[in-house]
Amino acid sequence: MADGSANMETMAEGSGGVAAERLRSFIERVERLEEDKAAIMEDIKEVFAEAKGEGYDVKILRQVIRIRKMDRAERQEQEAILDLYLSALGE
């Protein structure tokens, strides 16, 4: 119990203790990754804009990307269910 309370005291002090530095390290890493993520999202947006400029349907491109991420069996199951529903509706 003494070890746990000592760690809590170090964190509570926040005066440059090991726990405070470790916490700062985690926060700064996440902040850098968030910046990277924003940059990547902007790059993706630009690629879709370029594709749209060349006449591609961005909505369909996004759907193709989503489908390609799926496991083959999962995709086949979803397609079968979709066909069943459409058939039930007379489509």
N, C-alpha and C positions, 0 to 999 in steps of 0.2 A: 504494500500500500504506500510505503514511503517513496518508492521510485515513481509511482504514478503522480503523487502530489508534487514531487520535485519537478517533474516535467511540466505540470500545469503551472507551477510558479514561474518557471522559466518563460513559458509562453505568456503568462499574464504580465510579467515584468516588461517585456517588449523592449528591453534596453540593450539590444544587440546580442542577446543570448542566441545559442545555437538554434533553438526552435524558431525564433523570430526570423533568423536568416534563412532557415529552410523554408519557412512559410513565404517569405519574400521571393525566394527562388522559384517556388511553384507558381506564384502569382505572375511573376515576370515572364516565365515560360509560357503560361497560358496566354498572356497578353501578346507575346510575339507570334504565337500560333494563330491567334485571332486576326492579327494583321496579315499574316500569310494567307489565311482563309479568305479574307476580304479581297486580297490581290488576285487569288485564284478565281474567285467568283466573278470578278471583273473580267478576267481573261476568258472565262467560259461565256460570259455575256457577249464579249466581242466576237468569239467564234460563231455563236448563234446569229449575231447580226450579220456577219460575213456570209454565212450560209443563206440567210434570208435574202441578202442582196443578190445572191446568185440564183434565186428562185426556189430554194428548198423550203418546205413547210416545216417551220421550227417545232410546231406542236407534234408532228409526226416524228421528227428527229428525236425529241425528248422521249416519245413512246418507244422508239427503237432502242434507245439507250437503256430505258427501264427494263425492257424485255430481255436485252442481252445480259443484264445483271442476274436474271433469274436462273435457277436450276432448270435444266431441260424438263425434268419430270413435273416440276411445279408449273412451268409454262404450258405443258401439254394438258395438265389437269384444268388449268384456268380456261384454256381454249375449248376443252370439252364441255365445261360448265356453261361457257358463253354460248356455244352452239346449241346446247340443250335449252337454255333460256330463250334464245332467238327462235328456235323451232317451236317452243311452247307458245310464243307470241305470233306464230305464223309468218315469221320474217325469213 
